[in-house]
């Protein structure tokens, strides 16, 4: 959307409690996330919200009592991200005003099952996507023809520390640990994950033999140039993807080290970044990594880095990592390499499809 669309949206300040999101809102969002008390919710991070709402700087927030809605835009549509609080007639009225402004349906993303049920009481809502036998099926109105529900076209993946820190055990022993932590695991799935773990262990061995073990440091401002250069090379001219990661270069000033992880991975002796991850605590024992990129030059480095991340996070009592969903099947399968213990579908709903 252009500046006129943002201007039109802010005109609603006369009628709605909305204002631009700033880094000063970090504590506000953490308060709402904690009060909402969802288990290991990927989108319960300031990083995810501001990335998803980046069409308007860091986004627009609607705050009233126990309500917190975050608003961004995509291809001329307004997008409400991870709404917290009652999804009642007042929520529908807000969506009506957004639809009137844009003249297009409104997307609502990162909804839990109980929230989609709450919206079923009102007319005008439809799912952007359904899942049949594990295969995404398009709804009446989709986010994109290739990714029907954006990053929720495929499920969020949650890793368990106990599974990953024991990756180098005898494979049958590892399989017993994994089976105990992933509910409903079928024999065929277990065989597939064992095969992936064997390949990952081989990649770890080859990587460390050639380059040494990756090491992780916290991001500081003096590393900005090298990290930006790494991200630019990684996205290779895909400007939209590159700019989607720039919100993290102004970290919240009141973020605690135990809750906010802005991490750079290095390998070898040239002291250049090979991976960059930004995560936030989403529970007593869980963290969400909303940004995670690793060099494509080293085979399975992206999966290998997560083994190192769990070692780094161990002093912070982190047991689970949610790395979010995926837009495509190929990305989903790649991200499944380190053996997730849970795959969680979130919903995207569209309002105002005629």
C-alpha positions as CSV (number, residue, x, y, z in Angstrom):
1,X,0.0,0.0,0.0
2,X,1.1,3.6,-0.6
3,X,1.3,6.5,1.8
4,X,-2.2,7.5,1.0
5,X,-3.5,4.1,2.3
6,X,-1.6,4.6,5.6
7,X,-2.9,8.1,5.8
8,X,-6.5,6.9,5.3
9,X,-6.0,4.2,8.0
10,X,-4.7,6.8,10.5
11,X,-7.8,8.9,9.8
12,X,-9.6,6.2,11.7
13,X,-7.9,7.4,14.9
14,X,-11.0,9.6,15.3
15,X,-13.1,6.5,15.6
16,X,-10.8,3.7,16.7
17,X,-8.0,3.4,19.3
18,X,-5.2,2.9,16.8
19,X,-1.7,4.3,16.6
20,X,1.7,3.4,14.9
21,X,3.7,0.6,16.5
22,X,7.1,1.6,17.8
23,X,10.0,-0.2,19.6
24,X,8.6,1.4,22.8
25,X,5.7,-1.0,22.5
26,X,7.8,-4.1,23.1
27,X,6.8,-4.4,26.8
28,X,3.1,-3.7,25.9
29,X,3.1,-6.7,23.5
30,X,4.9,-8.9,26.0
31,X,2.3,-8.1,28.6
32,X,-0.5,-9.0,26.3
33,X,1.2,-12.2,25.1
34,X,1.7,-13.3,28.7
35,X,-1.9,-12.6,29.7
36,X,-3.2,-14.5,26.7
37,X,-1.2,-17.5,27.9
38,X,-1.0,-19.6,24.7
39,X,1.4,-22.5,24.7
40,X,4.6,-21.9,22.7
41,X,2.8,-19.6,20.2
42,X,5.1,-18.7,17.3
43,X,3.5,-15.3,16.7
44,X,3.7,-14.2,20.3
45,X,6.8,-12.1,19.6
46,X,7.3,-8.4,18.8
47,X,9.7,-9.5,16.0
48,X,7.0,-11.5,14.2
49,X,4.3,-8.8,14.6
50,X,6.5,-6.0,13.3
51,X,7.8,-8.1,10.4
52,X,4.3,-9.2,9.4
53,X,3.0,-5.6,9.6
54,X,6.0,-4.0,7.9
55,X,4.0,-2.4,5.2
56,X,3.3,0.4,7.7
57,X,6.8,0.8,9.2
58,X,6.5,-1.5,12.2
59,X,2.7,-1.6,11.8
60,X,-0.4,-0.2,13.4
61,X,-1.8,-1.3,16.7
62,X,-5.4,-1.3,18.1
63,X,-5.4,-1.2,21.9
64,X,-8.5,-1.0,24.1
65,X,-8.8,-2.8,27.4
66,X,-7.9,-6.4,27.0
67,X,-7.8,-6.1,23.1
68,X,-4.7,-5.9,21.0
69,X,-4.9,-6.1,17.2
70,X,-1.9,-5.5,14.9
71,X,-2.5,-4.2,11.4
72,X,-0.4,-4.4,8.3
73,X,-1.1,-4.7,4.6
74,X,-0.5,-7.0,1.6
75,X,-1.2,-6.3,-2.0
76,X,-3.8,-3.7,-1.3
77,X,-5.5,-5.7,1.5
78,X,-5.4,-4.9,5.2
79,X,-4.1,-7.7,7.4
80,X,-4.8,-8.2,11.0
81,X,-2.1,-10.2,12.7
82,X,-2.4,-12.4,15.8
83,X,-5.4,-10.6,17.4
84,X,-5.6,-10.9,21.1
85,X,-8.9,-10.5,23.1
86,X,-12.5,-11.0,22.2
87,X,-13.3,-11.5,18.6
88,X,-16.8,-10.2,18.9
89,X,-19.1,-7.7,17.1
90,X,-16.6,-4.8,17.9
91,X,-13.9,-6.8,16.0
92,X,-16.2,-7.3,13.1
93,X,-17.1,-3.6,13.0
94,X,-13.3,-2.7,12.8
95,X,-12.9,-5.1,9.9
96,X,-15.9,-3.4,8.2
97,X,-14.1,-0.1,8.4
98,X,-10.8,-1.6,7.1
99,X,-12.7,-3.2,4.2
100,X,-14.4,0.1,3.4
101,X,-11.1,1.9,3.3
102,X,-9.4,-0.6,0.9
103,X,-12.3,-1.9,-1.0
104,X,-10.9,-5.4,-0.6
105,X,-11.3,-8.3,1.8
106,X,-9.3,-8.3,5.0
107,X,-7.0,-11.1,6.0
108,X,-6.8,-12.2,9.6
109,X,-3.7,-14.4,10.3
110,X,-2.3,-16.6,13.1
111,X,-5.7,-17.7,14.5
112,X,-6.1,-20.5,17.0
113,X,-8.9,-23.0,16.6
114,X,-11.1,-21.4,19.3
115,X,-10.7,-18.1,17.6
116,X,-12.0,-19.4,14.2
117,X,-14.9,-21.0,16.1
118,X,-15.7,-17.6,17.6
119,X,-15.8,-16.0,14.2
120,X,-18.2,-18.6,12.9
121,X,-20.9,-16.7,14.8
122,X,-20.8,-13.9,12.2
123,X,-21.3,-13.9,8.5
124,X,-18.7,-12.8,6.0
125,X,-15.8,-15.0,7.2
126,X,-14.2,-17.8,5.2
127,X,-11.0,-19.8,5.6
128,X,-8.2,-19.0,3.2
129,X,-7.2,-22.6,3.2
130,X,-8.2,-26.0,4.5
131,X,-6.1,-29.2,4.9
132,X,-7.2,-32.6,3.5
133,X,-5.1,-35.6,4.2
134,X,-2.1,-33.3,4.9
135,X,-2.5,-31.5,1.6
136,X,-3.4,-27.7,1.6
137,X,-6.5,-26.9,-0.3
138,X,-7.4,-23.3,-1.5
139,X,-10.4,-21.6,0.0
140,X,-12.6,-19.1,-1.7
141,X,-10.1,-16.3,-1.4
142,X,-6.4,-17.0,-0.9
143,X,-3.3,-15.1,0.2
144,X,-1.4,-16.2,-2.9
145,X,-1.9,-18.8,-5.6
146,X,1.2,-20.6,-4.4
147,X,1.0,-20.0,-0.7
148,X,-2.8,-20.1,0.2
149,X,-2.3,-19.0,3.8
150,X,1.1,-17.3,3.6
151,X,3.5,-18.8,6.2
152,X,0.7,-21.0,7.6
153,X,0.2,-22.9,4.4
154,X,2.2,-25.6,6.1
155,X,2.3,-26.1,9.9
156,X,4.5,-24.6,12.5
157,X,7.3,-26.9,13.6
158,X,8.4,-27.2,17.2
159,X,11.7,-28.8,18.2
160,X,12.5,-30.4,21.5
161,X,16.0,-30.0,23.1
162,X,16.1,-33.5,24.4
163,X,15.7,-34.8,20.8
164,X,18.3,-32.6,19.3
165,X,21.0,-32.6,21.9
166,X,21.0,-36.4,21.7
167,X,21.2,-36.4,17.9
168,X,24.5,-38.4,17.8
169,X,23.3,-41.3,19.9
170,X,22.9,-44.8,18.4
171,X,20.0,-44.2,15.9
172,X,17.7,-46.7,17.5
173,X,18.2,-45.2,20.9
174,X,17.6,-41.7,19.4
175,X,14.4,-43.0,17.8
176,X,13.1,-44.1,21.3
177,X,13.7,-40.6,22.7
178,X,12.0,-39.0,19.6
179,X,9.0,-41.4,19.7
180,X,8.5,-40.6,23.4
181,X,8.2,-36.9,22.6
182,X,6.2,-36.9,19.4
183,X,2.7,-38.1,19.9
184,X,1.1,-40.4,17.3
185,X,4.3,-41.1,15.4
186,X,3.8,-43.9,12.8
187,X,6.4,-46.5,12.1
188,X,6.9,-45.2,8.5
189,X,7.4,-41.6,9.8
190,X,9.9,-42.8,12.4
191,X,11.9,-44.6,9.7
192,X,11.9,-41.4,7.6
193,X,13.1,-39.2,10.5
194,X,15.8,-41.7,11.4
195,X,17.1,-41.5,7.8
196,X,17.1,-37.7,8.0
197,X,18.9,-37.7,11.3
198,X,21.6,-40.0,9.9
199,X,22.1,-37.6,7.1
200,X,22.2,-34.7,9.5
201,X,24.8,-36.4,11.7
202,X,26.9,-37.1,8.6
203,X,26.6,-33.4,7.6
204,X,27.6,-32.3,11.1
205,X,30.7,-34.5,11.1
206,X,31.8,-33.3,7.6
207,X,31.1,-29.7,8.5
208,X,33.1,-29.8,11.7
209,X,35.9,-31.8,10.1
210,X,36.3,-29.2,7.3
211,X,35.4,-25.9,9.1
212,X,35.3,-26.5,12.8
213,X,32.3,-26.2,15.0
214,X,30.0,-23.1,14.4
215,X,30.0,-20.6,17.3
216,X,27.3,-18.1,18.2
217,X,27.5,-14.6,19.5
218,X,25.0,-11.9,20.3
219,X,24.4,-9.2,17.7
220,X,25.8,-5.8,18.4
221,X,25.7,-2.6,16.4
222,X,29.3,-2.9,15.3
223,X,28.3,-6.1,13.4
224,X,25.5,-4.4,11.4
225,X,27.6,-4.0,8.2
226,X,28.7,-7.6,8.0
227,X,25.2,-8.9,8.9
228,X,23.5,-6.7,6.3
229,X,26.0,-7.8,3.7
230,X,25.3,-11.5,4.6
231,X,21.6,-11.0,4.4
232,X,21.9,-9.1,1.1
233,X,23.9,-11.9,-0.4
234,X,21.6,-14.6,1.0
235,X,18.5,-13.0,-0.6
236,X,20.4,-12.2,-3.8
237,X,18.4,-9.2,-5.1
238,X,15.0,-10.3,-3.6
239,X,14.5,-6.9,-2.1
240,X,11.1,-7.7,-0.5
241,X,12.6,-10.5,1.5
242,X,15.7,-8.5,2.4
243,X,13.6,-5.6,3.7
244,X,11.4,-8.0,5.7
245,X,14.4,-8.6,8.0
246,X,15.3,-5.0,8.7
247,X,13.0,-4.5,11.6
248,X,15.4,-6.4,13.9
249,X,18.1,-3.8,13.5
250,X,16.4,-1.6,16.0
251,X,16.1,-4.0,18.9
252,X,13.7,-3.1,21.8
253,X,15.6,-1.1,24.4
254,X,13.9,-2.8,27.3
255,X,14.3,-6.4,26.0
256,X,16.0,-8.7,28.6
257,X,18.9,-10.9,27.5
258,X,17.0,-13.9,28.8
259,X,14.0,-13.1,26.7
260,X,15.4,-11.7,23.4
261,X,17.9,-13.5,21.3
262,X,19.6,-11.7,18.4
263,X,22.2,-14.2,17.4
264,X,25.0,-14.5,14.7
265,X,26.7,-17.8,13.9
266,X,30.3,-17.9,12.6
267,X,32.4,-20.7,11.3
268,X,36.0,-21.1,10.3
269,X,38.7,-18.4,10.7
270,X,37.5,-15.6,8.4
271,X,35.1,-14.2,11.0
272,X,32.2,-13.7,8.6
273,X,28.6,-14.6,9.5
274,X,27.2,-17.8,8.1
275,X,23.8,-17.7,9.9
276,X,21.5,-15.1,11.6
277,X,18.7,-15.8,14.0
278,X,16.3,-13.6,16.0
279,X,14.1,-15.2,18.6
280,X,12.0,-14.3,21.6
281,X,10.8,-16.2,24.6
282,X,7.3,-17.4,24.2
283,X,6.9,-19.3,27.5
284,X,8.8,-20.5,30.5
285,X,10.6,-23.2,28.4
286,X,10.0,-22.0,24.8
287,X,11.4,-19.6,22.3
288,X,10.2,-18.6,18.8
289,X,12.8,-17.9,16.1
290,X,10.9,-15.7,13.7
291,X,14.1,-15.0,11.7
292,X,16.5,-17.8,10.7
293,X,18.7,-17.7,7.7
294,X,21.9,-19.7,7.1
295,X,24.4,-19.8,4.3
296,X,23.4,-22.0,1.3
297,X,27.0,-22.8,0.6
298,X,27.3,-25.4,3.3
299,X,25.1,-28.5,3.1
300,X,22.5,-28.8,5.8
301,X,24.0,-25.9,7.7
302,X,20.6,-24.5,8.5
303,X,19.6,-27.7,10.3
304,X,23.0,-28.0,11.9
305,X,22.8,-24.5,13.4
306,X,19.7,-25.5,15.4
307,X,21.8,-28.1,17.2
308,X,24.2,-25.3,18.3
309,X,21.3,-23.0,19.2
310,X,20.0,-25.5,21.7
311,X,23.5,-25.6,23.3
312,X,23.5,-21.8,23.4
313,X,20.0,-21.6,24.9
314,X,20.6,-24.3,27.6
315,X,21.5,-21.7,30.3
316,X,18.2,-20.0,29.7
317,X,16.1,-23.1,30.5
318,X,14.8,-23.3,26.9
319,X,13.5,-26.8,26.0
320,X,11.3,-26.1,22.9
321,X,11.9,-24.0,19.8
322,X,9.0,-23.0,17.4
323,X,10.4,-22.1,14.0
324,X,7.0,-21.3,12.5
325,X,5.2,-22.5,9.4
326,X,6.1,-22.5,5.7
327,X,4.8,-21.1,2.5
328,X,5.8,-24.1,0.3
329,X,6.1,-27.9,0.6
330,X,9.8,-27.8,-0.2
331,X,10.6,-25.4,2.6
332,X,8.4,-27.3,5.0
333,X,10.2,-30.6,4.3
334,X,13.6,-28.9,4.6
335,X,12.7,-27.5,8.0
336,X,11.5,-30.9,9.2
337,X,15.1,-32.3,9.0
338,X,15.9,-31.8,12.7
339,X,12.8,-33.9,13.7
340,X,10.1,-31.7,15.2
341,X,8.1,-33.1,18.0
342,X,4.9,-31.1,17.1
343,X,3.4,-29.8,13.8
344,X,0.8,-27.2,14.5
345,X,-1.6,-25.7,12.0
346,X,-2.7,-22.1,12.5
347,X,-5.6,-20.6,10.5
348,X,-5.9,-17.7,8.2
349,X,-9.4,-16.3,7.7
350,X,-10.7,-13.8,5.2
351,X,-13.4,-11.3,5.9
352,X,-15.6,-9.6,3.2
353,X,-15.5,-12.0,0.3
354,X,-18.6,-11.4,-1.8
